[in-house]
Amino acid sequence: MRQNFESLLKSSAAVHGHLCPGQVVGVRMAMLGCRLIGLDEPTRDEQIKKLIVYVEMDRCTADAVAHITGVKLGRRSLKFVDYGIMAATFLNLETGKAFRVVSTEEARDLASVYAPEIPKKYPQQLEAYKRMPDSVLFRVQEVRVDISEYDLPGPTRRKVTCSRCGQVVRDNREVTQDRNVLCKPCAEGAYFSDAKEVTWPDMNWTPDQKHT
């Protein structure tokens, strides 16, 4: 990374809304991951197009990783895999190189060693994670990521219509059951229930109008 750690941490914390140990871990995770796959300015246009990041947790660390690398769900360069693990995998699409960076649990136990002058746990962890070498804070695995053409950045590559509800499904996310093409909510059940269409106040509002 061409920017130094402190400036990256400051900007990440500002975007996230507060400074915490997870932000420190995430910034350092992103710096290490990008360095391993050969990207020194991942937010630049020519580099961001090469980068895919898989985050395995929806916590503060994930925000930091996304901010530092510039990956976004809308660009399809950020992938969320709900493992509940403090880890991220960094993939260089141009070279195929990929590394999974995992935050160690040992780092928590060693916080008092790296910041002994700070008595309270939370600020102690925050400062210790700034000081620890990468080899203490992380484990690194070189991995292979077989990414589908339907998961790559770019325009929609496929659209079909659910035969049950009529919803358009994009990017090969449909499910075929008994020769019927279905969206996943129809085929597998959804995170919501008891759905019913409703009307709402100001339902005909458009951006060129003002609320009264």
C-alpha angles and dihedrals in degrees: 000000000000093000116072123248097253094053091047091049092049094052093044093051090048092054093043093048102241144028116252140151090265090059091053091049092047096049092049092044090054093046092051095043094051092046091053093054094043103254117131099172106027095171092062113103096243092051102038089061089062096050133091120171125193114200119196101199138045098223138106092287091062091056091052093049091050094047096048095045097038093228117150138188090231091056090047089233092110117067123188116209109183101221098129089230124131093236143108134194120216118205127190104207092197097055101022090231114145134178129187113213115200126191110231124232088215089070090068091054092048096051091099090054094054097039105026094152092065112077102188118082101226099049089038091058092046093054095039093054088056091055104040120101115246090250091064098040097046148030115212128206125187104222142176118239116196101199120193120232086240091062096052123105116262139068124339108284099194139018128185134166124240108243091214107045102013095237117149112240119201137203101018095299094131124112124221116215122172088345091305120123110224138175114242095254090057094042102039107015127259139255087245130057142195093034116185131168113251140181122230138198113279091012090156094054117131129190092257090062129079125227113244 
